[in-house]
């Protein structure tokens, strides 16, 4: 998991962050400020950056998998 540029995240902070994400959907006004109140010591900017880093990591993993499968399929075809 990628950590924020501002500071590292403990397992406990990640857990608090994840719980807050579930409780406060995207349409919640002042969402990042409210989520940061669930994670003591983290600012709303750190919370938002942490979320953006996680989304980036997930998208990157999906892209790698999307490229890997066709390559593996072509290698199987070549081996026949």
C-alpha positions as CSV (number, residue, x, y, z in Angstrom):
1,X,0.0,0.0,0.0
2,X,1.3,3.4,-0.9
3,X,1.7,5.9,1.9
4,X,0.9,9.6,1.8
5,X,3.7,12.0,0.9
6,X,3.1,13.8,4.2
7,X,3.5,10.8,6.6
8,X,3.3,7.1,6.8
9,X,0.1,5.3,7.9
10,X,-0.1,2.6,10.6
11,X,-2.4,-0.4,10.3
12,X,-4.7,1.2,12.9
13,X,-4.9,4.4,10.9
14,X,-5.7,2.5,7.7
15,X,-8.5,0.7,9.6
16,X,-9.9,3.9,10.9
17,X,-9.7,5.4,7.4
18,X,-11.4,2.5,5.8
19,X,-14.2,2.6,8.3
20,X,-14.7,6.3,7.7
21,X,-14.9,5.8,4.0
22,X,-17.8,3.3,4.5
23,X,-19.6,5.6,6.9
24,X,-19.2,8.7,4.8
25,X,-20.1,8.2,1.1
26,X,-18.8,10.4,-1.8
27,X,-21.8,12.8,-1.6
28,X,-21.1,13.7,2.0
29,X,-20.4,17.5,2.4
30,X,-16.9,18.2,3.6
31,X,-16.2,14.5,3.3
32,X,-12.4,14.7,3.7
33,X,-12.6,16.9,6.8
34,X,-15.1,14.5,8.4
35,X,-13.0,11.4,7.4
36,X,-9.9,13.0,8.9
37,X,-11.7,13.3,12.3
38,X,-11.8,9.5,12.4
39,X,-8.1,9.3,11.9
40,X,-6.4,11.3,14.7
41,X,-3.3,13.1,13.6
42,X,-4.1,13.2,9.9
43,X,-5.2,16.3,8.1
44,X,-8.0,16.3,5.5
45,X,-5.2,16.8,2.9
46,X,-3.4,13.7,4.1
47,X,-6.6,11.7,4.1
48,X,-7.5,12.8,0.5
49,X,-4.0,12.1,-0.7
50,X,-4.0,8.7,0.9
51,X,-7.3,7.9,-0.9
52,X,-5.9,9.1,-4.2
53,X,-2.8,7.0,-3.7
54,X,-4.9,3.9,-3.0
55,X,-7.1,4.5,-6.1
56,X,-3.9,4.9,-8.2
57,X,-2.5,1.7,-6.9
58,X,-5.8,-0.2,-7.6
59,X,-6.0,1.2,-11.1
60,X,-2.3,0.3,-11.8
61,X,-2.9,-3.3,-10.6
62,X,-5.9,-3.6,-12.8
63,X,-4.0,-2.3,-15.8
64,X,-1.1,-4.7,-15.2
65,X,-3.6,-7.6,-15.0
66,X,-5.3,-6.5,-18.1
67,X,-2.0,-6.5,-20.0
68,X,-0.7,-9.7,-18.4
69,X,-3.6,-12.0,-19.5
70,X,-3.4,-11.3,-23.2
71,X,0.4,-11.8,-23.1
72,X,0.0,-15.1,-21.3
73,X,-2.6,-16.2,-23.8
74,X,-0.3,-15.4,-26.7
75,X,2.6,-17.3,-25.1
76,X,0.3,-20.3,-24.7
77,X,-0.6,-20.1,-28.4
78,X,3.1,-19.9,-29.4
79,X,4.0,-22.9,-27.3
80,X,1.6,-25.1,-29.2
